[in-house]
Amino acid sequence: MKKNVLLKILVSLVLAVAMMVSVVACTTNESKDEPEPTANNPTSAPTNDPTTEPSPTPAETPVPMNDILAALSSLQYGEVKNVILFIGDGMGQNHVPATDQITGGRYNGKLALEFLPSKGIAKTVCTEGEPDSASGGTALSTGYKGKRSQIALNAAGQEVQSVVELAHSLGKSTGAITTESIVDATPATFTVHAANRKDESNIAKLQIETSVCDLIMGGGKAMYDKLFAQEGANYTEYFKEHNITYTNSWDDVLAWNGEGRLIAPMVEDYWFYDVEYWSKVADRETLLGTDTEKDPSMAPCSLAEMTEQAIKILSKNEKGFFLMVEGGALDEVAHNTDLLEMTRHMLAFDEAVEVGIRYAYANKDTIIIVTADHNTGGLLPKEDADKYISKHSKDNYIVNDEWCWENTGIHCVLEGEKIAAAKNPGVVWDELPYRFTTIAHTSDDVDVWAIGPGTDELMNTNKLASFHIGKFIGKALSGEEFGATATNGTK
């Protein structure tokens, strides 16, 4: 890639990486201890290579993140008390290298998650072939292989225990947070059981009436509003009956005292644009048109801040906690083949992972796992992607926008790229180093990064399937076998 083109790309992203320094609407982030980005490297905060153990640091002074990353491979663990699972929805194996190459990474050219010492590869599974977020989420939440569209059910359509329910039974606190709608498939698989992921108002009702998850935060206000309209009930009293604090306000989340349960859908649907980048764009109408449902001002905070607040609340339980953190909007922007928006969301997702890493560094009884439920978009290095698109030039997903819109509600690849390029006029789109090849999910493998007691087990790339991760989490929490007993994950 030409140097001037790369510079244009980096400059176009400098606002996105402002999330590393400050947050516009949220107030919970601790001050950063790393140096600010430099003019020569606007997207990478620290530049020193984390290769040595940190020196002793006073307890009241935050340990620099570079020192923490350097120490991860030599930490001594205690007995498992907490598990934090980070899911990049649709995060294929090329999402991370694409983000590193386009943005310059965050720590010595890499994302923080890349420093987690246990690294493996997982096969994404579904009884019907290509997974969706329902089957992918079910594998991670229950340790079972499931069917598309079914939420936390096994292959026979039966309800099976989730890791949230297991943790609850052990007296631990639990949480599920996302930049997607909280009734979308992935967070649903950790909070309820349902036969159809598309019946989102029913999922909302189940989250109220049957879920044991203590804290559920993200988007999805529209589906709760729909439920309220359908039921015609006095939901103020209804939530009181179920000992639930329900709010659409981040300020209310910050003020929650931890009593009962919290359900907080804070935007209509999902974090369409990264809140940090787009809140700084002056001419929103030009870039976004009149689509107010996707107005970034609706996103009240970043995923990192939700993660920090969730850990602050859940960690008060002396018995420990389980927390699922989803970069859910990653899937949405991959469906839209918006490569640069994907990298912005990857940076935001990595900031959330960093919050978890910092907590695990200070609490050696904590497991961190980072993975994906499936691959979305078939992201490839540009040379390979160009060959694929040329070979499949008659594929509706690639060229036929009318067909795509009528059948999927999403633009085709070529049209999606045009829209994304128009949002980034300073970028020569054709010279970006990676490219999406489909608007759909794929059956490709996904990466797994982890740290904590026993996580070396997740480095077995020959046998690891995504439901094995769910089984591992359950066993780590309880000390007993969890999930499917059949080797294929179905029983």
One Martini backbone bead per residue (centre of mass of N, CA, C, O) as a GRO file, in nm:
protein
  491
    1MET     BB    1   0.098   0.034   0.020
    2LYS     BB    2   0.077   0.351   0.013
    3LYS     BB    3   0.172   0.594   0.225
    4ASN     BB    4  -0.052   0.806   0.168
    5VAL     BB    5  -0.286   0.612   0.209
    6LEU     BB    6  -0.230   0.527   0.498
    7LEU     BB    7  -0.248   0.809   0.616
    8LYS     BB    8  -0.543   0.855   0.545
    9ILE     BB    9  -0.651   0.626   0.713
   10LEU     BB   10  -0.541   0.711   0.987
   11VAL     BB   11  -0.675   0.989   0.995
   12SER     BB   12  -0.972   0.881   0.966
   13LEU     BB   13  -0.923   0.722   1.262
   14VAL     BB   14  -0.852   0.915   1.498
   15LEU     BB   15  -1.136   0.949   1.618
   16ALA     BB   16  -1.183   0.658   1.697
   17VAL     BB   17  -0.926   0.657   1.901
   18ALA     BB   18  -1.038   0.856   2.119
   19MET     BB   19  -1.143   0.630   2.314
   20MET     BB   20  -0.862   0.612   2.468
   21VAL     BB   21  -0.907   0.898   2.629
   22SER     BB   22  -1.228   0.945   2.593
   23VAL     BB   23  -1.570   1.016   2.701
   24VAL     BB   24  -1.861   1.165   2.629
   25ALA     BB   25  -2.119   1.015   2.800
   26CYS     BB   26  -1.937   0.875   3.004
   27THR     BB   27  -1.804   0.820   3.367
   28THR     BB   28  -1.619   0.537   3.445
   29ASN     BB   29  -1.343   0.584   3.344
   30GLU     BB   30  -1.030   0.556   3.386
   31SER     BB   31  -0.743   0.684   3.369
   32LYS     BB   32  -0.490   0.692   3.156
   33ASP     BB   33  -0.137   0.569   3.156
   34GLU     BB   34  -0.086   0.623   2.873
   35PRO     BB   35   0.024   0.760   2.611
   36GLU     BB   36  -0.043   0.956   2.371
   37PRO     BB   37  -0.093   0.987   2.065
   38THR     BB   38   0.084   1.033   1.780
   39ALA     BB   39   0.134   1.173   1.474
   40ASN     BB   40   0.284   0.905   1.358
   41ASN     BB   41   0.069   0.729   1.562
   42PRO     BB   42  -0.267   0.772   1.597
   43THR     BB   43  -0.360   0.450   1.675
   44SER     BB   44  -0.113   0.424   1.889
   45ALA     BB   45  -0.029   0.460   2.197
   46PRO     BB   46   0.184   0.260   2.271
   47THR     BB   47   0.538   0.161   2.170
   48ASN     BB   48   0.632  -0.028   2.369
   49ASP     BB   49   0.755  -0.341   2.433
   50PRO     BB   50   0.606  -0.608   2.602
   51THR     BB   51   0.879  -0.800   2.781
   52THR     BB   52   0.851  -0.726   3.087
   53GLU     BB   53   0.832  -0.712   3.402
   54PRO     BB   54   0.687  -0.552   3.643
   55SER     BB   55   0.724  -0.322   3.863
   56PRO     BB   56   0.668  -0.210   4.149
   57THR     BB   57   0.341  -0.086   4.255
   58PRO     BB   58   0.141   0.108   4.387
   59ALA     BB   59  -0.184   0.050   4.460
   60GLU     BB   60  -0.285   0.352   4.377
   61THR     BB   61  -0.134   0.282   4.108
   62PRO     BB   62  -0.165   0.224   3.798
   63VAL     BB   63  -0.086  -0.014   3.584
   64PRO     BB   64   0.060  -0.036   3.309
   65MET     BB   65  -0.041  -0.201   3.031
   66ASN     BB   66   0.231  -0.301   2.930
   67ASP     BB   67   0.301  -0.454   3.194
   68ILE     BB   68   0.063  -0.644   3.192
   69LEU     BB   69   0.114  -0.780   2.917
   70ALA     BB   70   0.400  -0.889   2.998
   71ALA     BB   71   0.278  -1.076   3.247
   72LEU     BB   72   0.067  -1.291   3.144
   73SER     BB   73   0.260  -1.551   3.088
   74SER     BB   74   0.347  -1.550   3.433
   75LEU     BB   75   0.105  -1.609   3.588
   76GLN     BB   76  -0.045  -1.692   3.899
   77TYR     BB   77  -0.299  -1.903   3.989
   78GLY     BB   78  -0.606  -1.958   4.116
   79GLU     BB   79  -0.898  -2.029   4.204
   80VAL     BB   80  -1.191  -2.030   4.058
   81LYS     BB   81  -1.438  -1.747   4.046
   82ASN     BB   82  -1.415  -1.609   3.758
   83VAL     BB   83  -1.595  -1.529   3.442
   84ILE     BB   84  -1.499  -1.385   3.120
   85LEU     BB   85  -1.689  -1.346   2.820
   86PHE     BB   86  -1.582  -1.268   2.492
   87ILE     BB   87  -1.789  -1.162   2.209
   88GLY     BB   88  -1.736  -1.153   1.864
   89ASP     BB   89  -1.962  -1.088   1.644
   90GLY     BB   90  -1.833  -1.228   1.354
   91MET     BB   91  -1.526  -1.288   1.437
   92GLY     BB   92  -1.293  -1.348   1.241
   93GLN     BB   93  -0.957  -1.425   1.165
   94ASN     BB   94  -0.930  -1.125   1.006
   95HIS     BB   95  -1.008  -0.894   1.201
   96VAL     BB   96  -0.743  -0.843   1.353
   97PRO     BB   97  -0.531  -0.798   1.124
   98ALA     BB   98  -0.693  -0.570   0.991
   99THR     BB   99  -0.683  -0.376   1.231
  100ASP     BB  100  -0.380  -0.358   1.259
  101GLN     BB  101  -0.315  -0.257   0.966
  102ILE     BB  102  -0.511  -0.003   0.958
  103THR     BB  103  -0.455   0.125   1.269
  104GLY     BB  104  -0.189   0.001   1.437
  105GLY     BB  105  -0.323  -0.058   1.682
  106ARG     BB  106  -0.239  -0.036   2.050
  107TYR     BB  107   0.013  -0.250   2.105
  108ASN     BB  108   0.264  -0.279   1.913
  109GLY     BB  109   0.039  -0.336   1.671
  110LYS     BB  110  -0.175  -0.441   1.880
  111LEU     BB  111  -0.400  -0.602   2.052
  112ALA     BB  112  -0.470  -0.694   2.367
  113LEU     BB  113  -0.583  -0.985   2.308
  114GLU     BB  114  -0.303  -1.095   2.180
  115PHE     BB  115  -0.165  -1.137   2.484
  116LEU     BB  116  -0.301  -1.383   2.534
  117PRO     BB  117  -0.154  -1.696   2.597
  118SER     BB  118  -0.406  -1.854   2.507
  119LYS     BB  119  -0.422  -2.023   2.183
  120GLY     BB  120  -0.690  -2.088   1.951
  121ILE     BB  121  -0.921  -2.303   1.764
  122ALA     BB  122  -1.262  -2.290   1.642
  123LYS     BB  123  -1.538  -2.465   1.565
  124THR     BB  124  -1.826  -2.387   1.417
  125VAL     BB  125  -2.156  -2.489   1.525
  126CYS     BB  126  -2.422  -2.693   1.364
  127THR     BB  127  -2.674  -2.910   1.272
  128GLU     BB  128  -2.707  -2.728   0.976
  129GLY     BB  129  -2.418  -2.596   0.968
  130GLU     BB  130  -2.440  -2.292   0.936
  131PRO     BB  131  -2.415  -2.054   1.163
  132ASP     BB  132  -2.566  -1.872   1.410
  133SER     BB  133  -2.624  -1.691   1.696
  134ALA     BB  134  -2.791  -1.912   1.829
  135SER     BB  135  -2.602  -2.158   1.793
  136GLY     BB  136  -2.340  -2.017   1.882
  137GLY     BB  137  -2.442  -1.927   2.163
  138THR     BB  138  -2.530  -2.204   2.270
  139ALA     BB  139  -2.252  -2.335   2.274
  140LEU     BB  140  -2.132  -2.124   2.485
  141SER     BB  141  -2.374  -2.141   2.711
  142THR     BB  142  -2.412  -2.491   2.722
  143GLY     BB  143  -2.238  -2.717   2.557
  144TYR     BB  144  -2.412  -2.725   2.288
  145LYS     BB  145  -2.546  -2.836   2.004
  146GLY     BB  146  -2.748  -2.654   1.773
  147LYS     BB  147  -2.996  -2.471   1.628
  148ARG     BB  148  -3.124  -2.265   1.435
  149SER     BB  149  -3.300  -2.010   1.628
  150GLN     BB  150  -3.224  -2.147   1.890
  151ILE     BB  151  -3.249  -2.095   2.254
  152ALA     BB  152  -3.097  -2.288   2.467
  153LEU     BB  153  -3.106  -2.558   2.289
  154ASN     BB  154  -3.100  -2.854   2.186
  155ALA     BB  155  -3.130  -3.066   1.918
  156ALA     BB  156  -3.423  -3.158   2.054
  157GLY     BB  157  -3.548  -2.885   2.196
  158GLN     BB  158  -3.419  -2.867   2.480
  159GLU     BB  159  -3.364  -2.756   2.779
  160VAL     BB  160  -3.051  -2.615   2.890
  161GLN     BB  161  -2.806  -2.536   3.080
  162SER     BB  162  -2.654  -2.250   3.167
  163VAL     BB  163  -2.391  -2.067   3.287
  164VAL     BB  164  -2.574  -1.870   3.435
  165GLU     BB  165  -2.740  -2.081   3.592
  166LEU     BB  166  -2.502  -2.213   3.726
  167ALA     BB  167  -2.388  -1.969   3.875
  168HIS     BB  168  -2.646  -1.912   4.035
  169SER     BB  169  -2.650  -2.194   4.185
  170LEU     BB  170  -2.359  -2.100   4.326
  171GLY     BB  171  -2.402  -1.779   4.410
  172LYS     BB  172  -2.348  -1.613   4.168
  173SER     BB  173  -2.301  -1.358   3.965
  174THR     BB  174  -2.469  -1.204   3.671
  175GLY     BB  175  -2.394  -1.119   3.313
  176ALA     BB  176  -2.520  -0.923   3.016
  177ILE     BB  177  -2.348  -0.759   2.746
  178THR     BB  178  -2.417  -0.514   2.471
  179THR     BB  179  -2.431  -0.361   2.131
  180GLU     BB  180  -2.688  -0.493   2.118
  181SER     BB  181  -2.961  -0.639   2.151
  182ILE     BB  182  -3.082  -0.814   2.431
  183VAL     BB  183  -3.280  -0.995   2.225
  184ASP     BB  184  -3.073  -1.114   2.086
  185ALA     BB  185  -2.933  -1.413   2.040
  186THR     BB  186  -2.681  -1.410   2.219
  187PRO     BB  187  -2.797  -1.290   2.488
  188ALA     BB  188  -3.033  -1.492   2.500
  189THR     BB  189  -2.860  -1.758   2.553
  190PHE     BB  190  -2.783  -1.629   2.855
  191THR     BB  191  -3.107  -1.570   2.965
  192VAL     BB  192  -3.272  -1.788   2.790
  193HIS     BB  193  -3.550  -1.983   2.651
  194ALA     BB  194  -3.608  -2.052   2.292
  195ALA     BB  195  -3.745  -2.134   1.970
  196ASN     BB  196  -3.734  -1.812   1.863
  197ARG     BB  197  -3.539  -1.542   1.782
  198LYS     BB  198  -3.770  -1.357   1.639
  199ASP     BB  199  -3.925  -1.350   1.922
  200GLU     BB  200  -3.846  -1.073   2.095
  201SER     BB  201  -4.084  -1.012   2.288
  202ASN     BB  202  -4.065  -1.286   2.427
  203ILE     BB  203  -3.778  -1.256   2.529
  204ALA     BB  204  -3.838  -1.015   2.705
  205LYS     BB  205  -4.039  -1.162   2.888
  206LEU     BB  206  -3.839  -1.382   2.982
  207GLN     BB  207  -3.635  -1.186   3.113
  208ILE     BB  208  -3.839  -1.114   3.334
  209GLU     BB  209  -3.970  -1.406   3.431
  210THR     BB  210  -3.700  -1.632   3.402
  211SER     BB  211  -3.450  -1.492   3.453
  212VAL     BB  212  -3.120  -1.497   3.643
  213CYS     BB  213  -3.000  -1.247   3.541
  214ASP     BB  214  -2.882  -0.962   3.699
  215LEU     BB  215  -2.745  -0.831   3.423
  216ILE     BB  216  -2.889  -0.632   3.149
  217MET     BB  217  -2.712  -0.481   2.868
  218GLY     BB  218  -2.809  -0.238   2.599
  219GLY     BB  219  -3.023  -0.285   2.369
  220GLY     BB  220  -3.388  -0.301   2.277
  221LYS     BB  221  -3.625  -0.101   2.342
  222ALA     BB  222  -3.834  -0.165   2.117
  223MET     BB  223  -3.912  -0.454   2.225
  224TYR     BB  224  -4.019  -0.359   2.497
  225ASP     BB  225  -4.231  -0.167   2.386
  226LYS     BB  226  -4.386  -0.387   2.237
  227LEU     BB  227  -4.459  -0.552   2.484
  228PHE     BB  228  -4.615  -0.334   2.635
  229ALA     BB  229  -4.829  -0.296   2.412
  230GLN     BB  230  -4.934  -0.589   2.407
  231GLU     BB  231  -5.006  -0.617   2.721
  232GLY     BB  232  -5.114  -0.358   2.876
  233ALA     BB  233  -4.940  -0.306   3.126
  234ASN     BB  234  -4.813  -0.239   3.449
  235TYR     BB  235  -4.470  -0.223   3.454
  236THR     BB  236  -4.398  -0.109   3.722
  237GLU     BB  237  -4.527  -0.339   3.888
  238TYR     BB  238  -4.406  -0.581   3.737
  239PHE     BB  239  -4.110  -0.526   3.819
  240LYS     BB  240  -4.154  -0.534   4.121
  241GLU     BB  241  -4.246  -0.832   4.134
  242HIS     BB  242  -3.943  -0.910   4.000
  243ASN     BB  243  -3.712  -0.733   4.112
  244ILE     BB  244  -3.683  -0.487   3.890
  245THR     BB  245  -3.467  -0.275   3.718
  246TYR     BB  246  -3.590  -0.045   3.479
  247THR     BB  247  -3.395   0.101   3.200
  248ASN     BB  248  -3.279   0.378   2.958
  249SER     BB  249  -3.041   0.471   3.161
  250TRP     BB  250  -2.717   0.530   3.246
  251ASP     BB  251  -2.755   0.679   3.514
  252ASP     BB  252  -2.916   0.443   3.643
  253VAL     BB  253  -2.693   0.238   3.628
  254LEU     BB  254  -2.493   0.397   3.812
  255ALA     BB  255  -2.720   0.402   4.057
  256TRP     BB  256  -2.729   0.115   4.105
  257ASN     BB  257  -2.737  -0.104   4.404
  258GLY     BB  258  -2.789  -0.430   4.328
  259GLU     BB  259  -3.081  -0.482   4.363
  260GLY     BB  260  -3.170  -0.744   4.226
  261ARG     BB  261  -3.248  -0.657   3.898
  262LEU     BB  262  -3.115  -0.564   3.564
  263ILE     BB  263  -3.274  -0.375   3.291
  264ALA     BB  264  -3.089  -0.211   3.000
  265PRO     BB  265  -3.226  -0.060   2.728
  266MET     BB  266  -3.056   0.227   2.564
  267VAL     BB  267  -3.153   0.150   2.276
  268GLU     BB  268  -3.347   0.058   2.022
  269ASP     BB  269  -3.109  -0.148   1.923
  270TYR     BB  270  -2.803  -0.058   1.814
  271TRP     BB  271  -2.460   0.013   1.775
  272PHE     BB  272  -2.403   0.125   1.477
  273TYR     BB  273  -2.208   0.334   1.583
  274ASP     BB  274  -1.943   0.449   1.711
  275VAL     BB  275  -1.965   0.673   1.962
  276GLU     BB  276  -1.692   0.823   1.945
  277TYR     BB  277  -1.667   0.894   1.647
  278TRP     BB  278  -1.963   1.010   1.574
  279SER     BB  279  -1.977   1.236   1.799
  280LYS     BB  280  -1.741   1.408   1.624
  281VAL     BB  281  -1.931   1.453   1.393
  282ALA     BB  282  -2.073   1.726   1.253
  283ASP     BB  283  -2.199   1.609   0.965
  284ARG     BB  284  -2.443   1.393   0.999
  285GLU     BB  285  -2.649   1.430   0.771
  286THR     BB  286  -2.459   1.358   0.539
  287LEU     BB  287  -2.383   1.066   0.651
  288LEU     BB  288  -2.692   0.969   0.767
  289GLY     BB  289  -2.916   1.143   0.722
  290THR     BB  290  -3.261   1.059   0.841
  291ASP     BB  291  -3.166   0.809   1.023
  292THR     BB  292  -3.247   0.811   1.354
  293GLU     BB  293  -3.202   0.510   1.443
  294LYS     BB  294  -2.870   0.572   1.371
  295ASP     BB  295  -2.806   0.765   1.589
  296PRO     BB  296  -2.526   0.804   1.787
  297SER     BB  297  -2.660   0.964   2.031
  298MET     BB  298  -2.803   0.702   2.148
  299ALA     BB  299  -2.527   0.618   2.250
  300PRO     BB  300  -2.420   0.639   2.589
  301CYS     BB  301  -2.183   0.416   2.557
  302SER     BB  302  -1.936   0.199   2.604
  303LEU     BB  303  -1.831  -0.121   2.638
  304ALA     BB  304  -1.615  -0.065   2.850
  305GLU     BB  305  -1.808   0.075   3.055
  306MET     BB  306  -2.000  -0.157   3.094
  307THR     BB  307  -1.784  -0.351   3.196
  308GLU     BB  308  -1.690  -0.191   3.440
  309GLN     BB  309  -1.969  -0.175   3.579
  310ALA     BB  310  -2.028  -0.476   3.597
  311ILE     BB  311  -1.782  -0.554   3.768
  312LYS     BB  312  -1.839  -0.366   4.004
  313ILE     BB  313  -2.104  -0.516   4.081
  314LEU     BB  314  -2.039  -0.832   4.070
  315SER     BB  315  -1.771  -0.830   4.262
  316LYS     BB  316  -1.927  -0.813   4.543
  317ASN     BB  317  -1.934  -1.111   4.524
  318GLU     BB  318  -1.768  -1.352   4.709
  319LYS     BB  319  -1.836  -1.600   4.498
  320GLY     BB  320  -1.871  -1.443   4.234
  321PHE     BB  321  -1.864  -1.447   3.857
  322PHE     BB  322  -2.053  -1.401   3.549
  323LEU     BB  323  -1.952  -1.265   3.218
  324MET     BB  324  -2.101  -1.130   2.925
  325VAL     BB  325  -1.932  -0.989   2.632
  326GLU     BB  326  -2.063  -0.807   2.347
  327GLY     BB  327  -1.972  -0.736   2.009
  328GLY     BB  328  -2.249  -0.703   1.827
  329ALA     BB  329  -2.198  -0.478   1.598
  330LEU     BB  330  -1.994  -0.635   1.427
  331ASP     BB  331  -2.207  -0.791   1.263
  332GLU     BB  332  -2.351  -0.555   1.127
  333VAL     BB  333  -2.100  -0.432   0.970
  334ALA     BB  334  -2.038  -0.693   0.814
  335HIS     BB  335  -2.306  -0.714   0.661
  336ASN     BB  336  -2.225  -0.413   0.538
  337THR     BB  337  -1.920  -0.409   0.445
  338ASP     BB  338  -1.769  -0.225   0.679
  339LEU     BB  339  -1.446  -0.200   0.742
  340LEU     BB  340  -1.398   0.058   0.915
  341GLU     BB  341  -1.622   0.010   1.121
  342MET     BB  342  -1.505  -0.254   1.218
  343THR     BB  343  -1.242  -0.135   1.339
  344ARG     BB  344  -1.383   0.043   1.546
  345HIS     BB  345  -1.524  -0.192   1.696
  346MET     BB  346  -1.265  -0.344   1.765
  347LEU     BB  347  -1.147  -0.127   1.946
  348ALA     BB  348  -1.386  -0.126   2.145
  349PHE     BB  349  -1.366  -0.425   2.220
  350ASP     BB  350  -1.069  -0.413   2.324
  351GLU     BB  351  -1.128  -0.221   2.556
  352ALA     BB  352  -1.300  -0.426   2.708
  353VAL     BB  353  -1.083  -0.642   2.737
  354GLU     BB  354  -0.892  -0.464   2.900
  355VAL     BB  355  -1.066  -0.453   3.150
  356GLY     BB  356  -1.048  -0.758   3.203
  357ILE     BB  357  -0.741  -0.783   3.223
  358ARG     BB  358  -0.700  -0.594   3.459
  359TYR     BB  359  -0.868  -0.765   3.655
  360ALA     BB  360  -0.710  -1.037   3.625
  361TYR     BB  361  -0.437  -0.928   3.723
  362ALA     BB  362  -0.564  -0.860   4.020
  363ASN     BB  363  -0.735  -1.148   3.972
  364LYS     BB  364  -0.624  -1.482   3.979
  365ASP     BB  365  -0.946  -1.599   3.973
  366THR     BB  366  -0.960  -1.521   3.658
  367ILE     BB  367  -1.129  -1.573   3.355
  368ILE     BB  368  -1.037  -1.523   3.010
  369ILE     BB  369  -1.246  -1.508   2.711
  370VAL     BB  370  -1.190  -1.495   2.349
  371THR     BB  371  -1.446  -1.487   2.090
  372ALA     BB  372  -1.674  -1.651   1.861
  373ASP     BB  373  -1.976  -1.762   1.706
  374HIS     BB  374  -1.884  -1.649   1.417
  375ASN     BB  375  -1.871  -1.572   1.078
  376THR     BB  376  -1.871  -1.249   0.909
  377GLY     BB  377  -1.810  -1.184   0.552
  378GLY     BB  378  -1.546  -1.316   0.457
  379LEU     BB  379  -1.268  -1.207   0.535
  380LEU     BB  380  -0.998  -1.090   0.317
  381PRO     BB  381  -0.748  -1.054   0.151
  382LYS     BB  382  -0.769  -0.871  -0.126
  383GLU     BB  383  -0.658  -1.066  -0.336
  384ASP     BB  384  -0.849  -1.300  -0.256
  385ALA     BB  385  -1.116  -1.145  -0.273
  386ASP     BB  386  -1.107  -1.067  -0.571
  387LYS     BB  387  -1.110  -1.356  -0.678
  388TYR     BB  388  -1.376  -1.441  -0.552
  389ILE     BB  389  -1.561  -1.222  -0.675
  390SER     BB  390  -1.498  -1.290  -0.967
  391LYS     BB  391  -1.594  -1.591  -0.954
  392HIS     BB  392  -1.879  -1.468  -0.799
  393SER     BB  393  -2.030  -1.245  -0.993
  394LYS     BB  394  -2.339  -1.390  -0.968
  395ASP     BB  395  -2.380  -1.336  -0.683
  396ASN     BB  396  -2.620  -1.190  -0.505
  397TYR     BB  397  -2.450  -1.094  -0.254
  398ILE     BB  398  -2.262  -0.914  -0.448
  399VAL     BB  399  -2.459  -0.769  -0.699
  400ASN     BB  400  -2.775  -0.794  -0.595
  401ASP     BB  401  -2.940  -0.555  -0.436
  402GLU     BB  402  -3.239  -0.615  -0.469
  403TRP     BB  403  -3.230  -0.904  -0.367
  404CYS     BB  404  -3.102  -0.850  -0.091
  405TRP     BB  405  -3.317  -0.656   0.020
  406GLU     BB  406  -3.564  -0.852  -0.011
  407ASN     BB  407  -3.416  -1.112   0.150
  408THR     BB  408  -3.232  -0.944   0.396
  409GLY     BB  409  -3.206  -0.620   0.438
  410ILE     BB  410  -2.933  -0.603   0.264
  411HIS     BB  411  -2.675  -0.511   0.114
  412CYS     BB  412  -2.459  -0.575  -0.103
  413VAL     BB  413  -2.132  -0.572  -0.136
  414LEU     BB  414  -2.092  -0.344  -0.349
  415GLU     BB  415  -2.290  -0.143  -0.220
  416GLY     BB  416  -2.171  -0.138   0.064
  417GLU     BB  417  -1.898  -0.021  -0.025
  418LYS     BB  418  -2.003   0.247  -0.135
  419ILE     BB  419  -2.121   0.350   0.131
  420ALA     BB  420  -1.861   0.334   0.297
  421ALA     BB  421  -1.688   0.520   0.115
  422ALA     BB  422  -1.871   0.777   0.151
  423LYS     BB  423  -1.794   0.800   0.466
  424ASN     BB  424  -1.470   0.791   0.346
  425PRO     BB  425  -1.327   1.025   0.149
  426GLY     BB  426  -1.005   0.980   0.245
  427VAL     BB  427  -1.037   0.691   0.110
  428VAL     BB  428  -0.892   0.429  -0.073
  429TRP     BB  429  -1.074   0.156  -0.098
  430ASP     BB  430  -0.908  -0.026  -0.308
  431GLU     BB  431  -0.642  -0.014  -0.090
  432LEU     BB  432  -0.736  -0.199   0.103
  433PRO     BB  433  -0.619  -0.504   0.257
  434TYR     BB  434  -0.927  -0.572   0.286
  435ARG     BB  435  -1.225  -0.795   0.222
  436PHE     BB  436  -1.537  -0.861   0.166
  437THR     BB  437  -1.744  -1.157   0.030
  438THR     BB  438  -2.002  -1.124   0.223
  439ILE     BB  439  -2.325  -1.092   0.403
  440ALA     BB  440  -2.274  -1.354   0.546
  441HIS     BB  441  -2.227  -1.634   0.688
  442THR     BB  442  -1.988  -1.872   0.810
  443SER     BB  443  -1.791  -2.188   0.873
  444ASP     BB  444  -1.558  -2.074   0.994
  445ASP     BB  445  -1.318  -2.035   1.189
  446VAL     BB  446  -1.210  -1.937   1.520
  447ASP     BB  447  -1.078  -1.761   1.767
  448VAL     BB  448  -0.880  -1.814   2.078
  449TRP     BB  449  -0.854  -1.639   2.388
  450ALA     BB  450  -0.662  -1.680   2.703
  451ILE     BB  451  -0.691  -1.669   3.074
  452GLY     BB  452  -0.614  -1.899   3.323
  453PRO     BB  453  -0.727  -2.162   3.471
  454GLY     BB  454  -0.689  -2.418   3.227
  455THR     BB  455  -0.662  -2.269   2.930
  456ASP     BB  456  -0.479  -2.470   2.774
  457GLU     BB  457  -0.715  -2.646   2.668
  458LEU     BB  458  -0.787  -2.426   2.431
  459MET     BB  459  -0.523  -2.515   2.242
  460ASN     BB  460  -0.685  -2.749   2.109
  461THR     BB  461  -0.719  -2.754   1.759
  462ASN     BB  462  -0.819  -3.053   1.679
  463LYS     BB  463  -1.099  -3.064   1.888
  464LEU     BB  464  -1.214  -2.782   1.892
  465ALA     BB  465  -1.528  -2.662   1.980
  466SER     BB  466  -1.754  -2.433   2.076
  467PHE     BB  467  -1.889  -2.621   2.297
  468HIS     BB  468  -1.625  -2.659   2.463
  469ILE     BB  469  -1.631  -2.380   2.592
  470GLY     BB  470  -1.887  -2.420   2.756
  471LYS     BB  471  -1.780  -2.665   2.911
  472PHE     BB  472  -1.539  -2.524   3.040
  473ILE     BB  473  -1.690  -2.309   3.201
  474GLY     BB  474  -1.863  -2.497   3.373
  475LYS     BB  475  -1.621  -2.647   3.505
  476ALA     BB  476  -1.479  -2.397   3.624
  477LEU     BB  477  -1.718  -2.315   3.814
  478SER     BB  478  -1.787  -2.625   3.948
  479GLY     BB  479  -1.590  -2.893   3.886
  480GLU     BB  480  -1.788  -3.007   3.667
  481GLU     BB  481  -1.948  -3.146   3.439
  482PHE     BB  482  -2.061  -2.996   3.121
  483GLY     BB  483  -2.299  -3.059   2.915
  484ALA     BB  484  -2.227  -3.246   2.673
  485THR     BB  485  -2.150  -3.604   2.628
  486ALA     BB  486  -2.132  -3.601   2.345
  487THR     BB  487  -1.892  -3.560   2.101
  488ASN     BB  488  -2.105  -3.382   1.911
  489GLY     BB  489  -2.302  -3.208   2.122
  490THR     BB  490  -2.620  -3.337   2.141
  491LYS     BB  491  -2.625  -3.501   2.455
   0.00000   0.00000   0.00000
